[in-house]
């Protein structure tokens, strides 16, 4: 292995993800930690937020 593992990955746009999440789930309910969770585990985070909206 040469170089660091994520070196060849393209840059991630956290601001765009935050905007998308705020549009989908509301501006007041999205925190920085939510953006990170959604970036790392998109399906799990989405399912959690849908569940949270129900209750």
N, CA, C and O atoms as a MOPAC input file, in Angstrom:
PM7 MOZYME 1SCF
protein

 N      0.85500 1    -1.17000 1     0.00000 1
 C      0.00000 1     0.00000 1     0.00000 1
 C      0.89900 1     1.23000 1     0.00000 1
 O      1.81900 1     1.35400 1     0.80800 1
 N      0.61100 1     2.11800 1    -0.91400 1
 C      1.36700 1     3.37100 1    -0.99200 1
 C      0.41800 1     4.53500 1    -0.76100 1
 O     -0.67400 1     4.57600 1    -1.32700 1
 N      0.83300 1     5.46700 1     0.06000 1
 C      0.00700 1     6.63800 1     0.34000 1
 C     -1.08200 1     6.31900 1     1.35600 1
 O     -1.21900 1     5.18400 1     1.81200 1
 N     -1.84400 1     7.33600 1     1.69500 1
 C     -2.91400 1     7.11300 1     2.66900 1
 C     -4.14100 1     6.54400 1     1.95900 1
 O     -4.35100 1     6.82100 1     0.77800 1
 N     -4.94200 1     5.76400 1     2.65400 1
 C     -6.05300 1     5.05300 1     2.02500 1
 C     -7.04900 1     5.94000 1     1.26600 1
 O     -7.50800 1     5.55100 1     0.19200 1
 N     -7.38800 1     7.10100 1     1.78600 1
 C     -8.38800 1     7.93500 1     1.12900 1
 C     -7.82600 1     8.93600 1     0.13700 1
 O     -8.54600 1     9.80900 1    -0.34700 1
 N     -6.56700 1     8.81400 1    -0.16000 1
 C     -5.89300 1     9.79700 1    -1.00500 1
 C     -6.50000 1     9.90800 1    -2.40800 1
 O     -6.51000 1    10.99300 1    -2.99000 1
 N     -6.99200 1     8.82400 1    -2.94000 1
 C     -7.51500 1     8.84400 1    -4.30800 1
 C     -9.00900 1     9.15200 1    -4.38100 1
 O     -9.56500 1     9.26000 1    -5.47400 1
 N     -9.66000 1     9.29400 1    -3.23400 1
 C    -11.08400 1     9.63500 1    -3.23500 1
 C    -11.27400 1    11.10200 1    -3.61200 1
 O    -10.45800 1    11.95100 1    -3.25000 1
 N    -12.34800 1    11.39900 1    -4.33900 1
 C    -12.61100 1    12.80700 1    -4.66100 1
 C    -13.04200 1    13.56700 1    -3.40700 1
 O    -13.53800 1    12.94900 1    -2.46500 1
 N    -12.86700 1    14.88400 1    -3.36800 1
 C    -13.30200 1    15.68100 1    -2.21700 1
 C    -14.81200 1    15.55400 1    -2.01700 1
 O    -15.56200 1    15.41700 1    -2.98400 1
 N    -15.24900 1    15.60000 1    -0.77300 1
 C    -16.67300 1    15.48600 1    -0.45700 1
 C    -17.23200 1    16.87500 1    -0.16900 1
 O    -16.60400 1    17.66800 1     0.53300 1
 N    -18.40700 1    17.16600 1    -0.70700 1
 C    -19.04200 1    18.47300 1    -0.53300 1
 C    -20.04000 1    18.41500 1     0.62700 1
 O    -21.21500 1    18.10300 1     0.43400 1
 N    -19.55800 1    18.71800 1     1.82700 1
 C    -20.40500 1    18.67200 1     3.02000 1
 C    -21.48200 1    19.75900 1     2.99100 1
 O    -22.58800 1    19.55200 1     3.49100 1
 N    -21.15900 1    20.91000 1     2.40900 1
 C    -22.13700 1    21.99700 1     2.33700 1
 C    -23.33300 1    21.60200 1     1.47700 1
 O    -24.47600 1    21.89100 1     1.83000 1
 N    -23.07400 1    20.94600 1     0.35500 1
 C    -24.16500 1    20.50700 1    -0.52200 1
 C    -25.03000 1    19.46300 1     0.17700 1
 O    -26.25400 1    19.48700 1     0.05700 1
 N    -24.39900 1    18.55600 1     0.90200 1
 C    -25.15600 1    17.54900 1     1.63500 1
 C    -26.00000 1    18.20500 1     2.72000 1
 O    -27.15600 1    17.83000 1     2.91800 1
 N    -25.43600 1    19.17800 1     3.42100 1
 C    -26.18200 1    19.88200 1     4.46400 1
 C    -27.41000 1    20.58100 1     3.87700 1
 O    -28.49500 1    20.52300 1     4.45500 1
 N    -27.24000 1    21.23200 1     2.74500 1
 C    -28.35800 1    21.90300 1     2.07600 1
 C    -29.43900 1    20.90200 1     1.69500 1
 O    -30.62600 1    21.15100 1     1.90900 1
 N    -29.03200 1    19.77800 1     1.13300 1
 C    -29.98800 1    18.73900 1     0.73700 1
 C    -30.75300 1    18.20500 1     1.94800 1
 O    -31.97100 1    18.03800 1     1.88800 1
 N    -30.05000 1    17.94100 1     3.03200 1
 C    -30.69400 1    17.41400 1     4.23600 1
 C    -31.65900 1    18.42800 1     4.83600 1
 O    -32.74100 1    18.05700 1     5.29200 1
 N    -31.28100 1    19.69700 1     4.84100 1
 C    -32.15700 1    20.73800 1     5.38300 1
 C    -33.41400 1    20.89700 1     4.53600 1
 O    -34.49200 1    21.15600 1     5.07100 1
 N    -33.28600 1    20.74400 1     3.22900 1
 C    -34.45400 1    20.80300 1     2.35000 1
 C    -35.38200 1    19.62100 1     2.60100 1
 O    -36.60400 1    19.77100 1     2.58900 1
 N    -34.80800 1    18.46300 1     2.82600 1
 C    -35.60900 1    17.25400 1     2.99900 1
 C    -36.21500 1    17.12800 1     4.39600 1
 O    -37.36000 1    16.69700 1     4.53500 1
 N    -35.46200 1    17.50000 1     5.42900 1
 C    -35.90300 1    17.24000 1     6.80000 1
 C    -36.17000 1    18.50100 1     7.62400 1
 O    -36.58000 1    18.40200 1     8.78000 1
 N    -35.94900 1    19.65100 1     7.06100 1
 C    -36.20000 1    20.89200 1     7.78400 1
 C    -34.91900 1    21.49300 1     8.32400 1
 O    -34.02700 1    20.79200 1     8.80100 1
 N    -34.85400 1    22.80000 1     8.23600 1
 C    -33.64500 1    23.53100 1     8.60800 1
 C    -33.29300 1    23.38600 1    10.08100 1
 O    -32.11300 1    23.36000 1    10.43300 1
 N    -34.27900 1    23.29300 1    10.93200 1
 C    -34.05200 1    23.27700 1    12.37900 1
 C    -33.55500 1    21.93900 1    12.92000 1
 O    -33.02400 1    21.88100 1    14.03000 1
 N    -33.71900 1    20.87300 1    12.15600 1
 C    -33.40500 1    19.54800 1    12.70200 1
 C    -32.05200 1    18.98500 1    12.26300 1
 O    -31.70200 1    17.87700 1    12.66800 1
 N    -31.28800 1    19.70600 1    11.45600 1
 C    -30.01300 1    19.19100 1    10.95300 1
 C    -28.84500 1    19.90600 1    11.63700 1
 O    -28.71400 1    21.12900 1    11.57000 1
 N    -28.00100 1    19.10600 1    12.29800 1
 C    -26.80100 1    19.62000 1    12.96600 1
 C    -25.56300 1    19.14100 1    12.21000 1
 O    -25.66400 1    18.31100 1    11.30700 1
 N    -24.41200 1    19.65900 1    12.57800 1
 C    -23.16600 1    19.24100 1    11.92200 1
 C    -22.94900 1    17.73800 1    12.04300 1
 O    -22.52700 1    17.08700 1    11.08800 1
 N    -23.23600 1    17.19700 1    13.20600 1
 C    -23.04600 1    15.75800 1    13.41800 1
 C    -23.98300 1    14.94600 1    12.51700 1
 O    -23.64500 1    13.83400 1    12.11400 1
 N    -25.14100 1    15.49300 1    12.20700 1
 C    -26.06700 1    14.81400 1    11.29900 1
 C    -25.50600 1    14.75700 1     9.88000 1
 O    -25.66300 1    13.75600 1     9.18200 1
 N    -24.85700 1    15.82800 1     9.46400 1
 C    -24.24500 1    15.85600 1     8.13100 1
 C    -23.16000 1    14.78500 1     8.04300 1
 O    -23.06400 1    14.07500 1     7.04200 1
 N    -22.34800 1    14.67100 1     9.08500 1
 C    -21.30500 1    13.63800 1     9.09700 1
 C    -21.90800 1    12.23900 1     9.08800 1
 O    -21.42800 1    11.35600 1     8.37700 1
 N    -22.95300 1    12.03900 1     9.87100 1
 C    -23.61700 1    10.73100 1     9.90700 1
 C    -24.18700 1    10.38200 1     8.54200 1
 O    -24.06300 1     9.24600 1     8.08400 1
 N    -24.81000 1    11.35800 1     7.89300 1
 C    -25.39400 1    11.12000 1     6.57100 1
 C    -24.31400 1    10.83500 1     5.53100 1
 O    -24.52700 1    10.04200 1     4.61300 1
 N    -23.16000 1    11.47600 1     5.67100 1
 C    -22.06400 1    11.23600 1     4.73200 1
 C    -21.50400 1     9.82500 1     4.89100 1
 O    -21.18000 1     9.16600 1     3.90400 1
 N    -21.39300 1     9.36800 1     6.13000 1
 C    -20.81600 1     8.04700 1     6.39500 1
 C    -21.80900 1     6.91100 1     6.19100 1
 O    -21.45100 1     5.84800 1     5.68400 1
 N    -23.05500 1     7.13900 1     6.58600 1
 C    -24.08200 1     6.09200 1     6.55100 1
 C    -25.37400 1     6.65600 1     5.96600 1
 O    -26.34500 1     6.83600 1     6.70100 1
 N    -25.41300 1     6.93700 1     4.66300 1
 C    -26.56600 1     7.62600 1     4.07700 1
 C    -27.90000 1     6.90600 1     4.25900 1
 O    -28.89000 1     7.54600 1     4.61200 1
 N    -27.95400 1     5.62000 1     4.03300 1
 C    -29.22000 1     4.87700 1     4.14800 1
 C    -29.68600 1     4.81400 1     5.59800 1
 O    -30.86000 1     5.04500 1     5.88400 1
 N    -28.78200 1     4.50800 1     6.50300 1
 C    -29.12800 1     4.42000 1     7.92500 1
 C    -29.62000 1     5.77500 1     8.43000 1
 O    -30.62000 1     5.84700 1     9.14300 1
 N    -28.91800 1     6.84900 1     8.06000 1
 C    -29.32500 1     8.17700 1     8.51300 1
 C    -30.69000 1     8.54900 1     7.95700 1
 O    -31.53400 1     9.06900 1     8.68700 1
 N    -30.91700 1     8.29200 1     6.68200 1
 C    -32.21400 1     8.60800 1     6.07000 1
 C    -33.33300 1     7.84200 1     6.75800 1
 O    -34.36100 1     8.42700 1     7.10000 1
 N    -33.15200 1     6.56000 1     6.96300 1
 C    -34.17500 1     5.74700 1     7.63500 1
 C    -34.44400 1     6.25900 1     9.04900 1
 O    -35.59300 1     6.29200 1     9.48800 1
 N    -33.39700 1     6.65500 1     9.75700 1
 C    -33.54800 1     7.19100 1    11.11200 1
 C    -34.36400 1     8.48400 1    11.09900 1
 O    -35.26400 1     8.65800 1    11.92100 1
 N    -34.05700 1     9.38000 1    10.17700 1
 C    -34.77200 1    10.65800 1    10.12700 1
 C    -36.23300 1    10.46500 1     9.73500 1
 O    -37.10700 1    11.15700 1    10.25700 1
 N    -36.50700 1     9.54400 1     8.83400 1
 C    -37.89600 1     9.25100 1     8.46100 1
 C    -38.63600 1     8.70200 1     9.67700 1
 O    -39.76800 1     9.10300 1     9.94500 1
 N    -38.01400 1     7.79900 1    10.40400 1
 C    -38.61500 1     7.24200 1    11.61700 1
 C    -38.84800 1     8.34300 1    12.65600 1
 O    -39.90300 1     8.39700 1    13.28800 1
 N    -37.86800 1     9.20700 1    12.82100 1
 C    -37.95600 1    10.29200 1    13.80200 1
 C    -39.10100 1    11.25500 1    13.46600 1
 O    -39.76900 1    11.75900 1    14.36900 1
 N    -39.33200 1    11.51100 1    12.17400 1
 C    -40.41900 1    12.40400 1    11.75700 1
 C    -41.78900 1    11.82000 1    12.09600 1
 O    -42.73800 1    12.56100 1    12.35100 1
 N    -41.88900 1    10.49600 1    12.09600 1
 C    -43.16800 1     9.84000 1    12.38000 1
 C    -43.58100 1    10.01000 1    13.83000 1
 O    -44.77300 1    10.03700 1    14.13700 1
 N    -42.61300 1    10.12300 1    14.72200 1
 C    -42.92700 1    10.17000 1    16.14800 1
 C    -42.45900 1    11.43700 1    16.70700 1
 O    -42.62400 1    11.68300 1    17.90100 1

